[in-house]
């Protein structure tokens, strides 16, 4: 069978189990799992779920980290006719069970190596809610030889819950047809071949790590090397790129900044890379330039754009081409992938090139909406098959896309629209700043919305108040030099005080709520003033 004829992910994996049986589907921390072994494990877990009375369309929450057993569970659920719901496994019981409630799941899959005390606690909570809780290990004695029902292209493969950077989580519905469409769009748009070698630490419970970094190589039977998601130490990631001679890696901007901060470029040879995709959060031109200079690369780091509602991938700048950066530092994320149509709209009107508005997307990979959330689904769609992304951007004369900001995160100061990312890039470059965030606050005065800046200070608790005072003065002075105005307020915070999603995006709305409610002060997060 030609991969172009795959109609479901299950069909794809069955084909490779038969035709590439001994080839590694993936390695995790250096341990390879063949397509034959993966298929057997998928069937075994699927059979186990059927034995537990899983019905077609039942939701199963998968609270698993990067691991071999993630794939056994994720695809085993679909093999049995269920709908997988991958969630951040370290989110804690409250978050996980809130998502269980949202999708009305019957079953939770927990890690087999979860400490006994924590597993017992989860079982207790599940029992109270009449929810079954299993581990992949529970299925080890189940026979995989079961007659499974047929899976169809329009069946829901999984629900991707949005990270919550701008609001409450919503379950994006993704069918097998959506996924295969977007996989093919990305392969064509990114010029990916079966000879590609992927290395990824990205979480497989989230779209870019799951779809781009595992489904795409599964589709092509290409090499993919998966790591744990812990970025407290970025060296395993760089070592894996070097050791496997990786051609393709991907990460948000902050991960590449961590490499610049914590790695000695002389210790690594990354010359095998064809693509280092920078996506999932605002892309900084300075990060791209400094990373390539430090590691001796040229036109390898490329900016991309995507979102769960479009399955994942929308556009990417082509590698081996000089980047485009506008006068305000916005990096082009390239032209849309094949059969993806983009419009820039404002007040129901389509805008011409260079004008900033909301990005509208039309594609066969587009989700049909949010699971059991008709109100939010209605807000998503615009007209003529387009949905509104919630992101602001513009197209240049050549049809290349630039991302400016999230619609809900923009700051309007004195009639001028400012992206928080413009401010954050300036502040992050200052000495001792670990991480920063900017929000707009309108307290009802004649001055309107004002800029409030928060900067996490490395080892801030060990710095005297006089030093913090001097640091704040220097920051405001540098801010003024770059931005042409001063922030209304600047706060120096302890490390890890700015709320982030689990994949590193700043939760601007949550930060604003914490600031206005006084919780930042109550939590002791503010070092100065």
TADA-V977277 format. One record per residue. RES is the residue in three letters. SS is DSSP state (~ for helix, > for strand, _ for the rest). Layout:
# TADA-V977277
[[RES:SS] [RES:SS]]
This chain:
# TADA-V977277
[[UNK:_] [UNK:_] [UNK:~] [UNK:~] [UNK:~] [UNK:_] [UNK:_] [UNK:_] [UNK:~] [UNK:~] [UNK:~] [UNK:~] [UNK:~] [UNK:~] [UNK:~] [UNK:~] [UNK:~] [UNK:~] [UNK:~] [UNK:_] [UNK:_] [UNK:_] [UNK:_] [UNK:>] [UNK:>] [UNK:>] [UNK:>] [UNK:>] [UNK:_] [UNK:_] [UNK:>] [UNK:>] [UNK:>] [UNK:>] [UNK:~] [UNK:~] [UNK:~] [UNK:~] [UNK:~] [UNK:~] [UNK:~] [UNK:~] [UNK:~] [UNK:~] [UNK:~] [UNK:~] [UNK:~] [UNK:~] [UNK:~] [UNK:~] [UNK:~] [UNK:_] [UNK:_] [UNK:_] [UNK:_] [UNK:_] [UNK:_] [UNK:_] [UNK:>] [UNK:>] [UNK:>] [UNK:>] [UNK:>] [UNK:_] [UNK:_] [UNK:_] [UNK:_] [UNK:~] [UNK:~] [UNK:~] [UNK:~] [UNK:~] [UNK:~] [UNK:~] [UNK:~] [UNK:~] [UNK:~] [UNK:~] [UNK:~] [UNK:_] [UNK:_] [UNK:_] [UNK:>] [UNK:>] [UNK:>] [UNK:>] [UNK:_] [UNK:_] [UNK:_] [UNK:_] [UNK:_] [UNK:_] [UNK:~] [UNK:~] [UNK:~] [UNK:~] [UNK:~] [UNK:~] [UNK:~] [UNK:~] [UNK:~] [UNK:~] [UNK:~] [UNK:_] [UNK:_] [UNK:_] [UNK:>] [UNK:>] [UNK:>] [UNK:>] [UNK:_] [UNK:_] [UNK:_] [UNK:_] [UNK:_] [UNK:~] [UNK:~] [UNK:~] [UNK:~] [UNK:~] [UNK:~] [UNK:~] [UNK:~] [UNK:~] [UNK:~] [UNK:~] [UNK:~] [UNK:~] [UNK:_] [UNK:_] [UNK:_] [UNK:>] [UNK:>] [UNK:>] [UNK:>] [UNK:~] [UNK:~] [UNK:~] [UNK:~] [UNK:_] [UNK:_] [UNK:_] [UNK:_] [UNK:_] [UNK:_] [UNK:_] [UNK:_] [UNK:_] [UNK:_] [UNK:_] [UNK:_] [UNK:_] [UNK:_] [UNK:_] [UNK:_] [UNK:>] [UNK:>] [UNK:>] [UNK:>] [UNK:>] [UNK:>] [UNK:_] [UNK:_] [UNK:_] [UNK:_] [UNK:_] [UNK:_] [UNK:_] [UNK:_] [UNK:_] [UNK:>] [UNK:>] [UNK:>] [UNK:>] [UNK:>] [UNK:~] [UNK:~] [UNK:~] [UNK:~] [UNK:~] [UNK:~] [UNK:~] [UNK:~] [UNK:~] [UNK:~] [UNK:~] [UNK:~] [UNK:~] [UNK:~] [UNK:_] [UNK:_] [UNK:_] [UNK:_] [UNK:_] [UNK:_] [UNK:_] [UNK:>] [UNK:>] [UNK:>] [UNK:>] [UNK:_] [UNK:_] [UNK:_] [UNK:_] [UNK:_] [UNK:_] [UNK:~] [UNK:~] [UNK:~] [UNK:~] [UNK:~] [UNK:~] [UNK:~] [UNK:~] [UNK:~] [UNK:~] [UNK:~] [UNK:~] [UNK:~] [UNK:~] [UNK:_] [UNK:_] [UNK:>] [UNK:>] [UNK:>] [UNK:>] [UNK:_] [UNK:_] [UNK:_] [UNK:_] [UNK:_] [UNK:_] [UNK:_] [UNK:_] [UNK:~] [UNK:~] [UNK:~] [UNK:~] [UNK:~] [UNK:~] [UNK:~] [UNK:~] [UNK:~] [UNK:~] [UNK:_] [UNK:_] [UNK:_] [UNK:>] [UNK:>] [UNK:>] [UNK:>] [UNK:_] [UNK:~] [UNK:~] [UNK:~] [UNK:~] [UNK:~] [UNK:~] [UNK:~] [UNK:~] [UNK:~] [UNK:~] [UNK:_] [UNK:_] [UNK:~] [UNK:~] [UNK:~] [UNK:_] [UNK:_] [UNK:_] [UNK:_] [UNK:_] [UNK:_] [UNK:_] [UNK:>] [UNK:>] [UNK:>] [UNK:>] [UNK:_] [UNK:_] [UNK:_] [UNK:_] [UNK:_] [UNK:_] [UNK:~] [UNK:~] [UNK:~] [UNK:~] [UNK:~] [UNK:~] [UNK:~] [UNK:~] [UNK:~] [UNK:~] [UNK:~] [UNK:_] [UNK:_] [UNK:_] [UNK:_] [UNK:_] [UNK:>] [UNK:>] [UNK:>] [UNK:>] [UNK:>] [UNK:>] [UNK:_] [UNK:~] [UNK:~] [UNK:~] [UNK:_] [UNK:_] [UNK:>] [UNK:>] [UNK:>] [UNK:>] [UNK:_] [UNK:_] [UNK:_] [UNK:_] [UNK:_] [UNK:_] [UNK:_] [UNK:_] [UNK:>] [UNK:_] [UNK:_] [UNK:_] [UNK:_] [UNK:_] [UNK:>] [UNK:>] [UNK:_] [UNK:_] [UNK:_] [UNK:>] [UNK:_] [UNK:_] [UNK:_] [UNK:_] [UNK:>] [UNK:>] [UNK:>] [UNK:>] [UNK:>] [UNK:>] [UNK:_] [UNK:_] [UNK:>] [UNK:>] [UNK:_] [UNK:_] [UNK:_] [UNK:_] [UNK:_] [UNK:_] [UNK:>] [UNK:>] [UNK:>] [UNK:>] [UNK:>] [UNK:>] [UNK:_] [UNK:_] [UNK:_] [UNK:_] [UNK:_] [UNK:_] [UNK:_] [UNK:>] [UNK:_] [UNK:_] [UNK:_] [UNK:~] [UNK:~] [UNK:~] [UNK:~] [UNK:~] [UNK:~] [UNK:~] [UNK:>] [UNK:_] [UNK:_] [UNK:_] [UNK:_] [UNK:_] [UNK:>] [UNK:>] [UNK:>] [UNK:>] [UNK:>] [UNK:>] [UNK:>] [UNK:>] [UNK:>] [UNK:_] [UNK:_] [UNK:_] [UNK:_] [UNK:_] [UNK:>] [UNK:>] [UNK:>] [UNK:>] [UNK:>] [UNK:>] [UNK:~] [UNK:~] [UNK:~] [UNK:_] [UNK:>] [UNK:>] [UNK:>] [UNK:_] [UNK:_] [UNK:>] [UNK:>] [UNK:>] [UNK:_] [UNK:~] [UNK:~] [UNK:~] [UNK:~] [UNK:~] [UNK:~] [UNK:~] [UNK:~] [UNK:~] [UNK:_] [UNK:_] [UNK:_] [UNK:_] [UNK:>] [UNK:>] [UNK:>] [UNK:>] [UNK:>] [UNK:>] [UNK:>] [UNK:>] [UNK:>] [UNK:_] [UNK:_] [UNK:_] [UNK:_] [UNK:_] [UNK:_] [UNK:_] [UNK:_] [UNK:>] [UNK:>] [UNK:>] [UNK:>] [UNK:>] [UNK:>] [UNK:>] [UNK:>] [UNK:_] [UNK:_] [UNK:~] [UNK:~] [UNK:~] [UNK:_] [UNK:_] [UNK:~] [UNK:~] [UNK:~] [UNK:~] [UNK:~] [UNK:~] [UNK:~] [UNK:~] [UNK:~] [UNK:~] [UNK:~] [UNK:~] [UNK:~] [UNK:~] [UNK:~] [UNK:~] [UNK:~] [UNK:~] [UNK:~] [UNK:_] [UNK:_] [UNK:_] [UNK:_] [UNK:_] [UNK:>] [UNK:>] [UNK:>] [UNK:>] [UNK:>] [UNK:_] [UNK:_] [UNK:_] [UNK:_] [UNK:_] [UNK:_] [UNK:>] [UNK:_] [UNK:_] [UNK:_] [UNK:_] [UNK:_] [UNK:>] [UNK:_] [UNK:~] [UNK:~] [UNK:~] [UNK:~] [UNK:~] [UNK:~] [UNK:~] [UNK:~] [UNK:~] [UNK:~] [UNK:_] [UNK:~] [UNK:~] [UNK:~] [UNK:~] [UNK:_] [UNK:_] [UNK:_] [UNK:>] [UNK:>] [UNK:>] [UNK:_]]
